[in-house]
Amino acid sequence: MKLSRFIFILIAIMIILVGCSKSLTSPDENNLTDRPTTTISFRVTEPTHVLLYVTNFNFELVKVLVDEELNCGYYAVEWNGRDYNDNPVASGVYYAFIITNYHSDMIHMLLIK
């Protein structure tokens, strides 16, 4: 395995929300690629607008993953470690924010090269 390959490590998973839950999973350690991904899963219990985006440690926008009306159900969104211009991001701490009409929450992620 090359040392230059990326690995996502989960630092903190979630704060429980009334009516909305999410979790973060790390990639399969036996199937790492040069383009790592992490999956952010969440549940919508009533139709609502969902905004899910990633920021860096300075809370600067990195990428918007979801910005749309969603119906009830379970959803999984992948982030591939790239910004809104499809450039790979640097190693460091990142935050994923999920905001709905009724709830908001944040999870922490660590990207290590």
N, C-alpha and C positions, 0 to 999 in steps of 0.2 A: 504494500500500500504506500502510495506517495505521501510525503509529508505535506505537500501543497494542497492536498484535498481538504475540503471543508467539512466541518462537523458542527452541527447545531446541538447545543446542550440546553436543556430546560432548567431554568433557575427557579422560577415560581410559576405555578400553573394557573390558579384562578381564585377569584373571590366569588362566592355564591351570589347569584342574582335571582330575584323573584321573577319567575317566568322566563328566564333565559340562562342557559348554561353553556360553557365552552371548555375546551381542553386543548392542550398543545401536545403534539407527539413529535418525537425526533425521528429522523430517517432510519431505515434498516441499516444497522452497522455493517452488515455483510454485503450491502449493495450501495456503497458510497460512490458517487460520481463527481466529476468536476463541477457539476451544477447541483448543489445541494437543495433540498426542499424541506420544508417543515409544513405540517398541516394544522390549520386552526379549525377546530370543529365547534359548532355551536347549535343551539336549538332555539327555534322561534315558536312561541306558544300562542301567539295571535298575530295576524297580519300587521306588519309595521315596516317603516323605512329602516334599513340597516346600513350603517357606515362602518366599515372595517378598514383600518389603515395602519401602516407601520411607520414609526419615527425612529430616528437615531437617539443617542444618549442626550443630545442637546434639544430634543423634541422637535427637530426639523423633519418635515415630511419626507419620507423615503418612497413610499408607494401606497396608493389607494387600491385595496383588494376588492372591496364591495361597496357600492353606493347605489342601492336600489330598493324598491319595495319587495319584500319577501312574504310569502304565505307561511302558514304553520308548517313545521317540519324540521328535520335535521339537515345541516349543511356542513360541508367540509371545503375549505379554501386553502390552496397551496400558495406558499410564498417561496420563491426560488432564490432568495438571497440577492436579488437585483433591484435596482431603483426604477423610477418611472421612465428613465431613458434606456432601460434594459442593460445598464452597466452593473458589473458585480460590485457589491458594497464591501467595505473594509471590515476586518475583524472588529468586534466590539459589542457593546450592549445595545439592544434594540427593544422597542416596545410595540406591542400590538394593541390598538384601542378598538373596542367595539361599542358603538353608540346606536341606540334605537330610540323610538319615540318615548319610551318609558324607562329605559335602563342604560347604564354605561358601565364599562369595566376596562381593565388593562391587564396585560400579561407581560412578563419580562422574558427576553430571549438573549442568548449569548452566542455569537458567531465566532468560531475559532478557525483560523486557517492552519 
